[in-house]
Amino acid sequence: MAKPVTILDLQKKRDEGTPITMVTAYDYPTARMADEAGVDLILVGDTLGMVVLGYDSTLPVTVEDMIHHGRAAVRGAKRAHVVVDMPFGSYQGGWQQAMENATRILKETGCGSVKLEGGQRSAETVARLVEAGIPVMGHVGLTPQSVNQTGGFRVQGKTPRDAVHLISDAKALAAAGAYAIVLELVPTALSHMITQRVSVPTIGIGAGPFVNGQVQVWHDILGMYDDLRPKHARRFAEVGDVIRGALREYVEAVRAGEFPTARESFYMDERALDLIRRMTPDQDMSQAEQVLSELQDAPVPGIDR
Ligand code: KIV
């Protein structure tokens, strides 16, 4: 079995200039497929709220949601490092609250680390968690949990003031001990500058190519939804079309009586069947004993699955 990816491996990749790969996954099958594809990191992101649970934002996601999905994803990942998002309201109340929830997430899911949003404002929390032995991934740029403050899902750091803030945010996270930093929706030149100024891996999403790794949302790169097409995501497949097409075929086949066929059905030994047919529906069970004793001479094959 392949050796599990550690945060030290990620730092080594960054130092050697090997791109780090990360994708979101939210349950056993998606994590298993991501793991089999060889990604370094699986993020059980709170995007869960939008792409899996059907909310308009990530704000309603709870610690219980993250634990439930995180646990399933961890079961699917044999090699990749699994990082679980701390949802809105689980750490903003201060480092003590963060410690309690991060500890729960780590203990109850078996994941390798947690991720939380915010730069300078989250630095003390990150430092406390790291001190307690909890690896933390930071997240700056667009921070979807603050969407009501940032005025929507838009590119961050475009003015000189915002850019300087963003650089300071990333540096504060690195100084606090974050083992990697997600840069979301940041202009390419700025994410490049940040990457040169921090010594831990930067992982971009909509942050261009000059970062140490890339993260993407499962549903975006696999083309699951027609109405969700972020500019930064390339659709590497149209899985949504494949699934919808297959389900339409299934429905039509059932309605037309074409499914199941003999090939998809199970059969009994003819002699056993014959004996059973001799039991009339209103026969009481004591009379059935006679038939059952005959059945002993006619072995019924097991279920042929
Ligand atoms: O929740 C998530 O999926 C994320 C990625 C967008 C980085 O935080």
Residues whose N, C-alpha, C, O or C-beta is under 5 A from the ligand:
A	BS01	KIV	T24 G45 D46 T47 V182 I205 V215
